[in-house]
Structures are given as C-alpha cells and as structure tokens.
Amino acid sequence: MLNDASIHAVGAARWRDPFIRPLYSSYGFSNLPATIYHALTGEGAPGLPDDVFGNLPRRYDAVVLFFVDGFGWRYFEQIADRYPLLQHFIRHGVVSKLTAQFPSTTAAHVTCIHTGLPPAQSGVYEWFQYQPEVDCMIAPLLFSFAGEKARDTLANAGLQPAHVFPTDTLYQRLSRAGVKSFLFHPREFADAAPTRALNESAKSLAYKTLPEMLINLRRAIEKRDGPAYFLMYYGAIDAIGHEYGPTSEHVRAELDQFCIAMERWFLDRLQSNGVLLMLTADHGMVEINRKTTIYLNQTLPRFRDYIATNGKGELLIPAGSPRDFFLHIKPERLDEAQAVIGEHLQGKAIVVKTAELIAEDFFGPSPSARFMARVGNLVVLPFKGESVYYYEREKFENRYYGHHGGLTREEMEIPLLMCAL
C-alpha cells in the first residue's frame, strides 16, 4: 500500500517555492535509526510515525536496511510498476514518502544512519566543510583535506576520526540491547577511517559486486543466531547519476540492474522469517549542466573580499557543493554579501543567512557547539537546473550533470519501502 498520509505531509512541506523544508519531527530520514532500534528492541521512541508500518508487525528478530544512495522518490515513481521487487513492497508492505535531511548530502545521511544524529547535532553536514582543529576545509567522508584526491590524509596532520565524527553509534546501543549488527560496504570504503570510526561495535563486510553482496547478505540473515541488524550501502545509482544526469539511459540501466538482481538473488531466495526489510535513500538528484555553473570568484568582482580567512590568511572556501554552496563570510560584511550575491544570482538562486535556517531547524533541532563552529554563515541555494560554486582548476569545479545537496523536491523527496518476510 501507499502511505497517503506521508505523501500528503511531504507535499505540504513547502518553503519559498520551489523548495521544501525537511521534516525532522515526522516523515524524515533522521527518524530511521530510532525506528530500527525500536523494531528490534521495543525500547525508546519509535521515531517515524506509526503508519509507516501500516498493517505490518512492529517488532522483529532481524531488520535489513538497503541504503541505496541517490534512489530518490522520482525514480520510485518512474519505475514502480515495472519491477516485481517494487510491486512486492506495494502489495505486501508499505511505501511511504520521506524528506531527506538538509543538506541533502551523503555525508549528512551516512553519519545519521550510523549514529541517529541529524546534521545539527553530528556536526557532519557536507562533502566539504570547515574543521576548526586544522583551521581549513576538509572532506569528512574521505578524511582528507578539501581538494585532495587521496584518502585519510587528515591522519598525517594528527586529526583523529573522533575529532570529526560522533563517537556514540547506533551499533553500540544495539549491542548493549543484545542485537548484533552487520554492515555491507563496497570494498573501496571498507578500511577507510570514517568506516572504522562509525562502524565500531558492528561487523563490517566488504563486497566487490552487487550479486556478491546480495548472496552474502542473504546467507548471513539465514545463519543469524539471535537478534540482528543488517545494513547494506549501495552507491552505483548515485555515482552514475552524477556523471551522466538523473534522466540518462545510464541511470535507467543501473536502476534496472539493481531491481532485477535484488529480486532474483535476494528476495526470491531468502529463506527466513521474522525479518523487516527496508529500502530507502539518502537523497534524490536534480539535473544540472556543468557547462553553465556560475563560479562566483570568476563572475562577481571582489567576491573574495567577502570571504573570511584562517590563521594563515587563506580563504575559508569552499564549503558545501554547487547545489548548497556554504560561505564563511566576514561577519561585518554579512549583510552586504547577502545583498550583492543575491542580486548577482537573481533568477538562478536564493541567498540565505544560515542563522535563519538554523532557527527554523533545517539542520535538525538543538544544534551542537561542534556544528555551529563548522557551518558557514551564508548559503547559496540554486533553483532546479542551476549550480553555483567556486573554481580552482583541478581542485574545485563542477564536473557533474546530476547533483544534490539543495532543497528542491527532486533532491529532498525519498522513498521508504517496508515489508515483512
């Protein structure tokens, strides 16, 4: 069944048309960890509204979450009637519409699914963001300085993962409740510093291919010897969407491969019961054109004069992405910068003080000191199809035809598919 209440709630979450606001108190991604914990233990608040379960049981011996990067609601709507996998959820389970968090980025959502914390509390909100301990921009998920291609370079500067990421995780809480956790990652991420830090108290299992992962996941579920939580991260749909655009034939092929493989090698062959199967995404994706990206340092005279500097006199830039470009503006020039940049981008984007978004809980409630020390004080939010960024050759530029991070429905609306096995 389709959860009409969730579809109506997300549809009503309008903000400065054509944008929407994230729903942290109801149908929002940030409530998934609490829902999973409650389904396995019966403890704590259930997180998401009860109707996401429909007529399904509320308690389970095992929960399996497919975290499909970039699988936004727009994709589900387009292909739901074509694949037995998706029809199974509609006919035998519940399909709800949720909002992503803001920013609609993988960094914010990976951190949340591991910890249960929204960006305002975790302090991890974007691909590039300011890190006070090193007084410059970093890439949290790469655990590297911004613009570097190598992983884990922050370790060479003496930074520990605990300086960047929360240390209390969902898996620690589940372990204390007697639930084992198993996490399936692409092999290239398995030994990364963020993976090791956020996956403590869980067993990490690497995979090379989708069929390999589905078979190993199915066997692990069938061989479990007690309450268990299984998380599978799959990133190919997002990666191809970035490179070719969300409406490309390449994305349709990736969606086709995922749905057919999951049906044939997982759903049709799994022999187990007492299992809650969940499938969701961290965000959707919107079309952009890398050839029309507006680079503020190339198109706006004296743009650099507005940007704050670190202790070495280096510009604190860039933070965010071409879909949510966060700026660290000199405090005394904040009003001026907002007005000038806003006029420059008229018809292309809006420019909002971050304090306004924080006050309206766009990053989640109760912002932490860690978050406040990292986030910029101004953000550029492009309209659908637009992109705004900072250019530095070979380091910072928009290379994509599909992106996310902003507040359009294409980026923010995600599905939650649930059924009992």
Secondary structure, 3 states (H helix, E strand, C coil): CECHHHHHHHHCCEECCCEECCCCCCCEHHHHHHHHHHHHHCCCCCCCCHHHCCCCCCCCCEEEEEEECCCCHHHHHHHCCCCHHHHHHHHHCEEEEEECCCCCCHHHHHHHHHHCCCHHHHCCCCCCEEECCCCEEEECCCCEECCCCCCCHHHHHCCCHHHHCCCCCHHHHHHHCCCEEEEEEEHHHCCCHHHHHHCCCCEEEEECCHHHHHHHHHHHHHCCCCCEEEEEEECHHHHHHHHHCCCCHHHHHHHHHHHHHHHHHHHCCCCCCCEEEEEECCCCCEEECHHHCEEHHHHCCCHHHHECECCCCCECCCEEECCEEEECECHHHHHHHHHHHHHHCCCCEEEEEHHHHHHCCCCCCCCCHHHHHHCCCEEEEECCECCEECCECCCECCCCCEECCCCEHHHHEEEEEEEEC
